[in-house]
Amino acid sequence: MSPRSRFVLAAAAWCLAAVALVLPLVWLINNRDWGIGLMLVTPFVVYGLMRLGRALEGWARTTPPPGHEGSRD
């Protein structure tokens, strides 16, 4: 897998995770009376998304070992 495709895959995975977490959270905060209590959860969701982004970036930047089938050495 090329580094470019790994980066695109990592970015797409992060975007899907962000939409899957943030969209319901925002909807609940906006439409439920008890939703304002979810504002206490929001910093943890944002922190988790930041950690996920860093982990996916690390995965996208890794290079295959020299004996790997896809390497050109």
Residue, then its C-alpha position, 0 to 999 in steps of 0.5 A: m500500500s502506498p504512503r499516499s493511499r494510507f494517508v487517504l485511508a487514515a483521513a477518511a477513517w478519521c472523518l467517518a469517526a468524527v461524523a459518527l461521534v459528533l453528529p449524534l452528540v450535537w443533535l442530542i445537545n440541541n434537541r433534548d432538555w437533558g442534552i446540555g448535560l452532554m456538554l460535560v462529555t464534549p471535551f472527552v470526545v474532542y480529546g478522543l478524536m485528537r488521539l485517534g487522529r494522531a494514531l492514524e497519522g502514525w499508522a499512515r507514516t510508517t514505512p514497510p520493513p525492507g523485506h516487505e513484498g511491496s518495497r522496491d529495494 
